[in-house]
Amino acid sequence: IIGEGLLAEGIDGKGLRSMARPGSAYDDLLLGTDPQPAHMRDFVNTREDNGGVHLNSGIPNRAFYLAAMALGGYSWEK
């Protein structure tokens, strides 16, 4: 979870982003639900957010998470 501990008390969420499960970091009445897609088939084409740079970051975040988990261990051991 990226941004774990940053959400105010009472907000229903774990953090700002989930690298393992984009779109699942929060689901709150005030913030809404985490809108990040996890796969290119769900890519959001928008003019907002500089073409969705933050919104769509769940896609490369998940790709990195999957690669890192497949490699296992620590990067300095590879």
N, C-alpha and C positions, 0 to 999 in steps of 0.2 A: 504494500500500500504506500503510495507516494502522498506525503502530507498528513501522515498519521498523527493525530493529536492536535491538528490545526483547527478542526471544527469546534465551534462554541458548544458549551454544555447545552444539552437539549436538542441538538441537531442529530437526526437519525442517519448516521453514516460513520464510516471507518476512516475516511480521508478524502483527498481530492481526486485521486486516480487509483485504479487497480491495474497493475501490469498483467497479472494472471487472468483476470476476468474484467476487461474493460466494460464499462456500463453498469458495474455493480458496486461502486464505491459509496454511493449514497442514494437514499430514497426518502426525501423529506418534504413536508408540506411547504416550507418556506423556499428551499432550494430547488425543489422538483427532483427528478430522477437524473442520475448520471447519464448523459447522452452519448457517451463515447462508443463507437462501433469497435468490434474486435476483428473484423474481417473486411477485406476489400469489397466483397459483395454488398456490404452495408455502408460503403463510403458515402459521406454526405457532401454533395456538390452545392456550395454556397458562396456568396460574395462576402458574407460576414466573416469576421475572424480571419482576415487575410486569406480567404479561400478555405477556411476550416482547419487551419494549421493546429490549433489547440484541440478543437473538437475531434478531429480525425487522428490525433496522436495515439489513440488506443490501438490502432492497427500496428504501427512499428513497435510500440511498447510490448504488445503481446508477442510479436515475432521475436523480439529480443529475449523476452521471458522464456519462450519455448526453446530457443537455441541455448540459452544459459542453463536451463534445467537439463537439457539433453547432454551437454558437456559435463555437467556436474563439477564438484570440487570448487577450487578457487582459481581465478584467472591467472594468478602468478604461478600456479603449478602447471600450467599448460604450455 
